[in-house]
Amino acid sequence: MRLTRFTDLALRVLMRLAVERDDLPTTRDVAATMQVPYTHTAKVVARLQHLGLVEARRGRGGGLALTAAGRTASVGGVVRELEGAGDVVDCEGTEPCPLASACRLRGALRRAQEAFFATLDPLTVEELVTAPTGPLLIGLTGGTGRPPAGPPPPGP
């Protein structure tokens, strides 16, 4: 199973916001931290807002925040919502598969897809950012909620 880039970015945005406690990063800040284009990030944020997982505040002191529902959201549920309920393979496409009426593969792939989602179901967004991920995300922002201003400090 392979996630779309949209779903991948959405999960990373949720994780980024899950480590934020005080500062409200902007969509631009999140895009810079995740090293993805602002326009893609803005589309993802709009969808996450629509799902009630992210709150966006405008104006001075505004920014993005994870909602309580976003913090406790099931990763499997988020992925299902963003990926849609479609089959792994398109047996009915522009050129329907001649095996579609008697194919056992389609059912097996559907069960494998559901097993994939089921594995993610018990995991919450909040749990995604436990150590070592959360501290790494905080380090990427310089601990301020914003991307670091300059190059990272030299290592030991």
Order of alpha helices (4+ residues) and beta strands (2+ residues): alpha-alpha-alpha-beta-beta-alpha-alpha-alpha-alpha-alpha
